[in-house]
């Protein structure tokens, strides 16, 4: 579904990604892990067309997208839950969810407002509240709900549970598990190895803008040296 093939990305004269490659298949959950500042968010920005790549190729369902503007990338069926949530503070919960709603994947049984509120009951209780009246955890749930309302082929979550309370993290992980069971393709950035190896199929670890390790959940669980070298604090 998604193929990132040896991309180089720069910020001005400073290179952030060096031959970065990864892939996500249909109905697959894949993680991108690494310490802060190693290029995870830059990879997401490159995929979404928010930061231009200077070399390499990005393909989505066989279509090359690395030269497309971000709105066209999104219309192809990539749904982003960005770092920092970036919900609309002056819109209600409901308005946030329906503002960009579409059935971009052409599903027979698409995500609707009712289905998303069933997935996140706490949002149903706050549906008439403004975005800036929500807690950080509620805002993160709203960001996920808003992305699902576009019915994406591929859902991308950048720092899925960063800075959230344990009970909210558990709710987000539960949501990802349910989405996986429903066949949703997901690329997720998260630091919790235990939960990610439970939810995801495969993992990429990035160091200084390049992939240094990739493997299955079983392989990552047993690779204590890899965890310590690239993911330990």
C-alpha positions, -999 to +999 in steps of 0.1 A: +000+000+000+026+026+011+062+024-002+088+049+010+119+042-011+153+057-001+141+093+005+163+122+014+146+152+031+161+185+041+152+215+062+171+242+043+207+230+041+203+205+070+196+170+059+171+152+082+165+119+063+192+098+047+178+071+023+148+064+045+127+034+035+097+017+049+065+000+037+030-006+050+008-033+035-030-037+034-045-044+068-011-041+084-001-022+115+035-009+114+054+013+139+081+038+134+102+040+166+133+059+177+145+085+202+134+121+199+149+141+170+158+111+149+135+119+120+102+102+128+080+132+123+100+143+093+092+109+077+055+115+083+057+150+069+075+137+038+048+111+033+020+136+036+036+162+013+042+187+040+079+186+036+094+180+001+118+151-005+149+158-026+156+122-036+139+089-036+103+080-042+070+076-022+042+055-037+007+049-024-014+022-039+010+023-069+007+061-074+038+082-069+029+110-044+062+126-034+056+155-058+020+161-049+007+189-026-005+177+008-043+181+001-040+158-029-021+132-008-049+133+018-076+129-009-059+097-020-068+082+013-041+090+039-055+102+072-031+119+096-033+123+133-006+149+137+018+155+165+002+181+188-033+171+177-040+204+159-078+203+163-099+233+155-102+251+189-132+273+178-153+244+165-173+220+185-164+183+188-190+174+162-180+202+139-143+191+141-153+156+130-176+165+102-155+194+088-134+172+066-155+140+066-155+120+034-155+083+023-121+085+006-116+047+006-150+040-009-160+017+020-194+000+019-197+005+056-179+038+062-171+055+094-199+078+104-204+103+132-225+077+151-199+049+147-170+072+157-188+084+188-195+047+197-157+041+195-151+071+217-180+074+242-163+103+261-165+124+229-202+117+227-206+133+261-186+163+250-199+166+214-212+202+219-181+214+236-156+236+218-122+220+209-104+243+233-126+231+262-113+195+260-085+179+280-053+169+262-065+133+261-099+142+247-082+163+221-061+133+210-092+111+208-109+139+187-078+140+164-081+102+158-119+105+153-115+133+128-090+113+108-113+082+108-142+104+095-122+107+063-123+069+059-087+066+050-070+036+034-040+043+057-042+059+091-010+076+103-006+086+140+024+108+149+032+104+187-001+085+193+000+087+231+028+112+239+021+131+272-012+114+279-024+100+312-022+062+315-060+057+313-061+077+280-032+059+266-049+026+273-080+039+255-060+049+224-043+015+223-076-002+226-089+018+197-059+008+176-065-028+184-101-026+173-091-008+141-066-035+134-092-062+139-113-043+114-086-045+088-075-008+090-039-002+077-020+019+103+014+035+106+020+047+141+047+065+160+047+056+197+074+049+224+056+022+243+074-010+232+052-034+252+019-021+237+032-016+202+046-052+200+011-064+211-007-043+185+016-040+155+028-065+129+061-050+121+085-023+133+110+001+120+136+017+143+151+050+130+184+065+141+197+098+127+174+098+097+179+062+086+164+028+094+188+008+116+165-022+124+133-037+111+115-068+122+083-084+136+069-080+170+083-113+181+117-103+169+116-070+187+105-085+220+135-108+219+160-082+208+169-067+242+202-053+228+183-034+200+158-020+224+186-008+247+208+006+220+182+025+200+151+030+222+165+032+258+167+065+275 
